[in-house]
Each structure stands twice: as C-alpha cells, then as structure tokens.
C-alpha cells in the first residue's frame, strides 16, 4: 500500500483536522481519508512517489530515530491548534484497514 500514508493519534481529530494537517506540511493533495478506527486513518495519494514525498514532509526529523525501517511509526511534526496531539506516521501496510464491526466499537458513534 505504498500510495497510502498511515496516521495514528487521531483520537480527538476530525477529517477536516486531518486535511488541515496534511495541507499545512505538504503541497501534495491526497485523494481521500480512509478512517480505520478512532485513532488511525490512511491518506490515499495518487502514487507511491507522492505518498513518500508527503510522508517525508510530515515527519519531525528532529525526533525521529536514525535509519528508520519502512514500517516504523515516526513522530509527526506538531499540529498547529492541537498542542496536546502527538501524531505518528509511516507508509501504510496491508493490515492498515478497517476491521469488520469497527463502527460498533467506535467511541465516535456513541
């Protein structure tokens, strides 16, 4: 799923907030927000190259480990307007998808 960027730490955010974050740090426009659960979602881009470029623009390199692996969750840059929110990012993997019954477990729908 190299055309997707996975975000975690979205517990108090909306799709509009995620869009604002993505637009704050990347000039690349994503096609869709794909919610997985209350805390994570994927941003879908038109190609793997664009997704990788967007991911690189989201990462807080000052707090990222040296030589990260492709599946490592990396700290994202701070989110303006949400000082207590700490996002983590990486390229999405096959398991980063909504599970059956996710809506019933969601705090958002309660």
N, C-alpha and C positions, 0 to 999 in steps of 0.2 A: 504494500500500500504506500509506495513512495510518493504518491501525489497528495498525501494527507499529512497534516501536522497535528499531533495529538497534544491536547492541553489538559492539565489536571489542576485542581484547586479552584474550581468554578462555583463552589457551593453557594455563594451569595450573588452570583452574577447572572445576567440575562443574555440572550442572543445579541441584543443591542450593545451591551457592555463588551462582549467578545469582539464584535465588529469594531467598536471604538479602539480596543487594544490593538487589534490587527492593523487597523489603519494608522494608528499612532506610530508604529515601528516599521511597517513595510509598505512599499509602494505597489506591491503585487496585490491584486484583488482576488479574493477567494470566491469560489462559486457557491459554496453552501456551508452552513454549520450543521454538523451531524452530531446531535447530542447522544451520548452513550448512557449516562446516568447523571445524578445530581451534581457530581463533582468533575465530570470529564466530558470532553467533546473533541471532535476532529474538525479541522478546517480543510475543506477539499479545494485543491487548486487544479488548474488545467493540465499541469505536467509535473513530473518528479523534479525537474530542474527548478521550476518556480517554487515548489514546496520547500526544497532545500534552501533556496535563497531566502525565503520568508522565515524559515526556522532560524537561520543564521542571524537574521535581523532581530529576532525575538530573544535570543539567549543573552543573559547577563554574563559576559565573558569574565568579568572580574571575580565572579563567584562560582564559575564552572570549574570542574576538575580538569586537570591536564589530560590530554589524549582520551577523551570520552569515547565509549563504544556507541555504535548506532542506536542501540536500544536503551541507553542510559537516559533517565529523566534529568534534564538540565534546568537550572534556575532561569526563569524568565526575567526580563527587565521589569522594574517596578511599574505598577499600573496606576497612572495618574487618576486621582479621585478615589482610589481604593487603597489607602496606605497599609491596611492590615491584610491585604490579599497577597499571597505568595504563589504565583503560578509556576508550574513546571511544564517543560515542553520537550518533545522529541518527535522524530518521524513516527507515524503510526505503524503498527504491526497488525497482523491478521486478527489477533484477539481483541483489538480495539473496536468493538462493535456492540451495539445494544443487545442485551440478552433478553430472551423471551420473558415476559412478565415484568419488565423493568418499570413500567408505568405503575403497577400495583405497589412496588417498593419505594417509589419516589416520594420524597418529602414535598416536592413542588406541587403535586396534585392533591395533597392533604388539606 
